[in-house]
């Protein structure tokens, strides 16, 4: 352990809060992203992170320096997330509550109704961290909504092992130490997790998205905004892949295919409802605050759309409630 680090730990153990902050602040953002990947909820990740830091502060005497401070913090964070996953106190599904709008029959009902988006402005320092040699996923892919959703369908222990091994690249013996288990158990859980994730990914296979900020992405986003704000369903449908997927947590309704997504958008635009979209980014993807125009001139925030791109088209749309707008610095009304 470096002298400066040892000195900070000594001061923190003696009750120096500023020293503890200096120790943990460099890891705070990446720990938040770690909790988000495991829990699928931005708010839950925030809450668990506070518990992690409090536990680390109270348990600093238990840090023996054999592993790095970063690894020790990941051990605490992972186990707090596992506790949260096993508590089953997740956000419940909601019923459709938009008056005057009757949605079409869903293709199916989704399971991950607690999913929330993660603001890109908070990703700095959260995903550009040193990855171990075992990492298998690109940074942007490992924060995408599709990846985080797929993780949520795995058992808790498998989520932890896959994120620690394949996303962050920790060695098997490090992960075994974090989870108080054997290397053989880690390898077995990882094998099952990879198989489960692979089945999910094969079902949603698509072309790679254009680079963030590229001309292709900007052009596609501009067409989407124009079609949506003008309620031009035909123009909107022309941007979608044949198997486009739409979900809207915490509502369990899920739609797959251009025809049914077109019917959903038509129902949303019915009765003269018109929207303005305010651009932002979530999970490394284009996103938009959606604001319903009122006769008074005020525009009320109705939610947040996140779109996934596949080649030159939109392969998925995820609609979240307006409660997520403040996390993106977006107002409830314009």
C-alpha positions, 0 to 999 in steps of 0.5 A, spaced: 500 500 500 502 506 498 504 511 503 499 516 502 494 511 501 496 508 508 496 515 511 489 516 509 486 510 511 490 511 518 486 518 518 479 515 516 480 509 521 481 515 526 474 518 524 477 523 519 471 524 514 475 528 509 480 522 509 475 517 508 472 521 502 479 522 499 479 514 499 473 513 496 471 518 491 475 516 486 471 509 486 464 512 487 462 513 480 464 506 478 461 503 484 454 507 482 454 504 475 456 497 478 450 497 483 446 500 477 448 494 472 446 489 478 439 492 480 437 495 473 434 501 477 438 508 478 434 510 484 436 503 487 443 504 485 443 510 489 440 508 495 445 502 495 451 506 494 449 510 500 449 504 504 455 501 501 459 507 503 456 507 510 458 500 511 465 501 508 466 507 513 464 503 519 468 497 517 474 500 515 478 496 521 476 490 517 480 492 511 487 488 511 490 491 505 491 484 502 486 486 496 486 493 493 481 498 496 477 498 490 477 490 490 474 491 497 469 496 496 467 492 490 466 486 495 461 490 499 457 493 493 456 486 490 454 483 497 449 489 498 446 489 491 445 481 492 442 483 499 437 488 495 436 483 489 434 477 494 429 482 498 424 482 493 422 489 494 422 491 487 418 496 484 411 493 482 408 493 475 403 499 474 397 499 470 395 503 464 393 510 466 393 515 460 386 518 460 383 518 453 388 513 450 387 506 449 393 502 448 393 496 443 393 489 446 401 487 448 405 482 444 407 480 451 408 482 459 415 484 461 418 481 467 423 487 468 418 492 470 423 496 475 428 498 470 430 505 470 435 509 465 442 511 467 444 518 465 450 519 460 452 525 464 454 520 470 457 515 466 464 519 466 468 516 471 463 510 471 465 506 465 472 508 463 475 505 469 481 500 468 478 493 466 481 486 468 484 482 462 478 477 463 473 483 461 469 480 454 464 486 453 465 493 450 464 499 455 458 502 451 455 495 450 455 493 458 451 499 460 446 499 454 439 498 456 438 491 452 444 488 456 442 491 463 435 488 462 438 481 460 442 481 466 436 482 470 433 475 468 439 472 471 439 469 478 442 474 483 449 470 484 449 469 476 448 477 475 454 478 480 459 473 477 458 475 470 458 483 471 465 482 476 468 477 471 466 479 464 464 486 464 469 488 469 475 483 468 476 481 475 480 474 476 476 468 478 480 468 485 478 475 486 471 474 485 471 468 489 474 472 495 468 477 494 463 472 494 466 468 500 465 462 495 470 457 491 473 458 484 469 452 482 463 455 484 464 462 480 466 458 474 460 454 474 455 460 475 459 464 470 458 458 465 450 458 467 450 466 466 453 466 459 449 461 457 443 465 459 445 471 457 447 468 450 440 465 449 437 472 450 442 476 446 440 471 440 433 473 441 435 480 440 440 480 435 441 486 431 446 490 427 451 494 431 449 501 432 452 507 429 457 511 433 455 516 438 455 523 435 456 520 428 453 523 422 449 517 421 446 517 428 445 525 428 441 524 421 437 518 424 435 522 431 433 528 427 428 524 423 425 521 429 424 527 432 421 530 426 416 524 425 414 524 432 413 531 433 409 532 427 405 525 429 407 522 422 406 515 424 408 513 417 415 517 417 416 514 424 414 507 422 419 507 416 425 508 421 423 502 425 426 495 424 421 489 422 422 486 429 422 493 433 421 492 440 417 497 445 417 497 452 415 502 458 417 500 465 414 500 470 408 498 465 409 491 463 406 492 456 411 490 451 410 490 443 414 487 438 414 488 430 412 495 426 405 494 425 403 493 433 408 499 435 405 503 429 398 502 432 401 504 439 403 510 436 397 512 433 393 511 439 398 516 443 397 521 438 390 520 437 385 526 440 390 531 437 395 529 442 402 532 440 409 532 443 415 536 443 422 532 444 428 535 448 434 531 447 439 527 452 442 521 452 441 515 457 445 508 457 450 510 451 443 511 447 439 517 444 434 519 449 428 524 449 424 528 454 417 527 452 413 533 453 405 534 451 403 540 448 397 543 452 392 549 450 395 553 455 402 553 451 405 549 457 408 543 455 407 537 461 413 532 461 410 525 460 416 521 460 423 519 457 424 515 451 430 511 450 432 509 443 436 503 441 439 503 434 441 497 429 445 499 423 441 505 420 434 504 423 431 504 430 430 497 433 428 498 440 424 504 444 423 504 451 418 509 455 419 511 462 415 515 466 416 522 468 419 521 475 426 520 471 426 526 468 430 530 474 435 525 474 437 528 467 436 535 468 430 535 465 424 539 468 417 537 469 414 542 464 416 547 459 
